[in-house]
Amino acid sequence: MFQAPGKTYVCWRCAFRRGALDITTSRSGARSLPRTSQHLWKRTLATVQHPTSTSGVDSETQSRALAGEHGKKLSIRERLRIWDEEHQDEAKTILADYADTGELSNSFTRPQNVTMANLEIASPLFDGDELGDLRSEDTNLKPGDMVELSSEGSRRPLLAICLGRFNGYEHYYTSSGKWFTGMGVKALFVIHRFVQPAELVPVIDELPSGATPLEALNALQDLGHSPSRSTGASLLRKMLQFAQKSEAVYQANAGTLDASSAFIGDPVKHRYLTLHEIAELLLPQSYQNDGKFEPHALYAVHRALMQDEVFFRPLRQAGHKRSYFFEVSPLSEVRVVQRAENLVREYLEKDTRLSNSQKSGSSPINSFVKTARMLIDRSRRTRQWTRSGVIGPSTTKPSASARVAHEWSPTDLELLQFMELWASYQKFPSYSRLQCLGSAILRALDRYQDAETLSSSTGWSFLQEVGWIPPWEIPARYNIRFPGVDIKRGGGYVRPYFGNLDRYLKRDILGPLRKTWEDLTAYCIDSEATTDIDDAVSVEQTSDPNQYWIHIHVADPASGIQAETPVAKYAELIPETIYLPGHFERMLPNSLSQDRFSLAPNRPCLTFSALVDKDGGVLDYKIVPGILKHVVYMTGEDVSSAIEDTRKDPAVAEEEMSVGPIPKPKPANRTMTRPGDLSGDQKNELVLLSKLGKANQAQRLSKGATPYFQPRPEAQAHFDHLSQHETSDFLSMFGDPSIRVAYSQRSGTDLVEHAMRLAGEIAARWCHERGIPIPFRSQPHAIQNAALVQQYTRDVFYPLLEAGIRPDDNQWRQLRALIGSDEITTTAGPHFTLGVSMYTKATSPLRRFSDLIVHWQIEAALMEERRRGTSLVGNKDDAFLPFSRKQLDRMLPMIRVREKQARALTSGDGGDQWILQALVRAWRFGEAPISDTFRFQVVHVHGRRSVLGRLDWFERPATMRSEALNDVVNMAEVRVGDVYEVKLKNVNVHANQILVEAIGVLEKTGDQISIAPKGDEAEVL
């Protein structure tokens, strides 16, 4: 209810009514608004549609009806009965009690409980050692670990103890005494070894058998089957005691914790701090034990930060095993939110009191609305609004006359900035009260009556329509934000200005150590589109006909860039080159990476060399600075053709789709060598390199390496034909990018792949022997499961790959659970899936900052060895290095965060959103042929809420909600593995979501399942 001063309460429905006539007052004094003929509109938080009356009854008549004949005052019950009869069709849909990712839930009128947790389904992102870094950290959970479970739509977190992983699913026992299962649950706060595994046995004994299918697990939970509270009493007691101790810490420090922003916030810049760092700023040292905070004290700080809806936001996309980062908003950004909240509240209060004739100019929002409506109407003349989280393609040809200047007042700009925080950065949790502010602004615009909800997806479309962002902008660029980097609207990123970076280049300090590779031909094998050439390979015969030197020549920017200069800081902010279509961003400045250090004749290189025998065994290794002389540039496909080599990859459909004209490939920026141009000796060298690489890979396979590759759909976007006009703050865009979607293809030969892994192994072993701290890559979880991983890959994966069959989701998930996630640390450790005792990445210093660190450390060690005149093997001193072990230990967590963000943006949500844009343009606007129906294979069932599956269109994940089953099947009958015929219901680019509805049943996996906890009689469903 909203209260009008001096009057009775007015219901929200009347307060928000956009009537054309003045407000009238009934005899009771209640203010009401007439209902006139207009489009549907919807209140976001209640999600109730309100079709206006077409009966022609005016407000005065309605007032008299509600007041009764002859002015007789009716009871409230009678008034409600009359209103209900007149508006029977208004309440059509309400928000779901259980929100899917990116949606709003009914958290204001429903109690929160563990069943509301939206569990993240972790898709198999395996592609060599690249996408492996995107695996979530939940695979490191072990029985006895305690986590805080939460979901985007839940205000109430729960503590839960991990019971273990059975039959492919994690099992948890919560502080509310409930048991549930999940795949890849979202968890930030973790306490390892909270209880001993032996304490879990009584609870585990009451769980269903390990062979119970997911549908049975869901049914058991729906039926209330759960270990008894008496059985789990000891676990419940420990979780309760932990929560009470944490609450005591909070109460004792409430004044500081509740005002934490005053101690931490910066006036204009974002800050990025771990939970431990924040605790050091807010809590006294008395809560520390041996220099570390007690877990319950950390949890008190964690809960205080999570309750703040503006200042603190955890970086969920990129955590770290030992801690996680919070983004701390600057005070200037918080003021924007507070200003917007005050303006909206002022507007709504006035809106309930003033007539339409009095509203014009009564609030700054009225001026904002007037300008925004004009721009929205102009946009819709050429671009259709859709419910797909993106506006439609342009219907007219580019015209310079269409360019308009946007004039916004300072207050308008603040409101736009708030809308950007809400819709683009998705700054506020879905349960936040601040969600309604953006909805209220959209409602005031009176242009989104056809939107299902006035959510942030609609707000994203609004920003596109007013020209704040381009029509094809990628939402992931905003919600996967690089710390310390601003987003450039329209494309690219803005790093802090460091001046002319070329002036920080130094002379080549390794000049006296460089070896000129006069007699060798270095083969740079990469695609023609590649502009930054990082690596090359060559082979050298020895006096022993069974032994050869394999040389991996790597670009050497570290020899000309000092580690402590602004150039290094510039690269660290975006520690990997971003290959997101339309937003390509180099790690290093263009003038340095391509023009100075990209491999070419007479340019410096750092060479990693291994002496191998014909069986691929490594006999010796060394690292030598050098200068290339003879360089041959080829594509992998041309090398494969020249040496008649083919790869055995899983079969993949020859599927492809394009919207818009696809331009011809641009010519390479270097002279390419074709198979016919090679001499006989050069062909023989490539053949030898291929054989030695395969032999070396066989050595790794014998040690447990996992040879996996999963082709995945990728999108390419082309902007060559587009024009744009940029004013001081806004962009006017003309035309639309062309998008091509197809499956990724590996290089035609594995020669380069094997050589690069060999270089990483050489670098790691060389540094480890000399005590040099570098970013080592390891897999501690896989080592613990070494025997199981070897058995699973040998019995399951190898046969499938050799037969050209792609492993299914369950097989990938099982392998993922056994392998765990990769760690980046200064301590060397085995990397199981690569089959090496230690490993680092060192072959891409032009596009990966961690590789550049490795080069800086190695080159400093080479110079120190030259100064001492002896090898550093056995060294324990790091004073001569650019980065000490202590420095790197501080740097690596944030580098890890940035790396994961870069890969999530390119190979995760960012790439997926380009694919969804192409789907929207094909489905809604007919820009490409697409099937009316699809095969939908079930991969997970969310209880009674929804079904997750994959379409037979580029294996896109899709959701089918319970109401979309259309009586084709009951939710209780849906099984993992079922295949249904479906059609698209909606595609939302902003939410990264495809919704489908069932048409028919194509395949069923079974008719009934038996479920029974141990010791109980079976129930047949």
Helices and strands as residue ranges (DSSP letters): E 2-3, E 9-10, H 12-15, E 24-25, E 31-32, E 42-43, E 48-49, H 59-67, G 69-71, H 76-86, G 114-116, G 131-134, G 137-140, E 146-149, E 158-166, E 169-174, E 179-182, E 187-191, G 197-200, H 201-205, H 214-222, H 233-252, H 254-258, H 260-264, E 271-274, H 275-282, G 285-287, E 288-289, E 292-293, H 295-307, E 312-314, E 325-328, H 331-351, H 356-359, H 364-380, G 400-402, H 410-419, I 420-424, H 435-445, H 456-465, H 476-479, E 486-487, E 493-494, G 501-504, G 511-513, E 515-525, E 535-541, E 547-555, G 557-559, H 566-573, H 590-592, I 593-597, E 604-613, E 618-634, H 636-643, E 656-659, G 675-677, H 680-702, E 713-718, E 723-726, E 731-734, E 738-743, H 751-769, E 776-778, H 780-784, H 786-792, I 793-797, H 798-802, H 809-819, E 823-825, G 832-834, H 849-868, H 885-907, H 909-923, E 934-942, E 946-951, E 957-961, G 962-965, G 971-973, E 979-988, E 993-1003, E 1010-1011, E 1019-1020
